[in-house]
Amino acid sequence: MNKNQKCVVMGVTGGIAAYKACEIVSRLKKLGYDVVVVMTKNATEFVTPLTFETLTNNPVCVGMFDRIQTWEVEHIALAKRADLFLIAPATANFIGKLNAGIADDMLTTTVMATRAPVLIAPAMNTNMYENPVTQRNIRQLEAQGYQFVEPESGRLACGDVGRGRLAQVETIVERAVELLCSK
Ligand SMILES: Cc1cc2nc3c(=O)[nH]c(=O)nc-3n(C[C@H](O)[C@H](O)[C@H](O)COP(=O)(O)O)c2cc1C
């Protein structure tokens, strides 16, 4: 980890769009940022930590009690190191847990411990996205200063058509860079 580089801590959650996180990480790296990936356990069903480790040259954090030996109290050190915390894709589950203040895994715990700007890119089935519970969670998180990149409308992996597809990689990277530059 190069201490002079700006650091993006990137949360990846268990949705079908997790593969797109690889491209986001790769672009952020090419722009010169240090990127550390924190995955939920469910995210590892979609993409392996090895892929992100190779793309970032950093260890990937998954388990709260894993021993990586890089940071003293890992989630706190990582939360402090972040210049930006980006979660892409963010599941309905993650958004709900964050809004409820639940910190039961490495990702939710680290997000709660950070003072960096947090940018969340949701991706889910249209009915899940439009569910009033999800919409309420998003509104409440926005009111607390969390920022969102709205998902797009289109054909989703499940075959449904509607809002819920992860925003374009370019859009997410642009918003991330804007926040990193304004810090
Ligand atoms: C094939 C498959 C695709 C899924 N895609 C999504 C998705 O795009 N968005 C979402 O919110 N949940 C999706 N889920 C459900 C989540 O994996 C589930 O809610 C899980 O608890 C999320 O855990 P996490 O938030 O800790 O990663 C999917 C599940 C499966 C089996």
The ligand as a Gaussian input file, in Angstrom:
#p B3LYP/6-31G(d) Opt

LIG

0 1
 C      -28.065000     -15.523000      -8.878000
 C      -28.384000     -14.498000      -7.839000
 C      -28.340000     -13.170000      -8.193000
 C      -28.627000     -12.175000      -7.236000
 N      -28.577000     -10.873000      -7.622000
 C      -28.894000      -9.908000      -6.726000
 C      -28.838000      -8.540000      -7.110000
 O      -28.497000      -8.185000      -8.239000
 N      -29.158000      -7.617000      -6.173000
 C      -29.550000      -7.946000      -4.901000
 O      -29.854000      -7.047000      -4.114000
 N      -29.571000      -9.242000      -4.511000
 C      -29.257000     -10.227000      -5.375000
 N      -29.279000     -11.548000      -4.984000
 C      -29.638000     -11.857000      -3.596000
 C      -28.461000     -11.620000      -2.662000
 O      -27.378000     -12.473000      -3.021000
 C      -28.899000     -11.867000      -1.211000
 O      -29.858000     -10.890000      -0.824000
 C      -27.726000     -11.868000      -0.263000
 O      -28.209000     -12.034000       1.067000
 C      -26.911000     -10.578000      -0.330000
 O      -25.869000     -10.650000       0.605000
 P      -24.815000      -9.465000       0.805000
 O      -25.591000      -8.188000       0.778000
 O      -24.240000      -9.747000       2.153000
 O      -23.812000      -9.588000      -0.265000
 C      -28.979000     -12.539000      -5.909000
 C      -28.978000     -13.896000      -5.565000
 C      -28.690000     -14.861000      -6.514000
 C      -28.701000     -16.309000      -6.101000

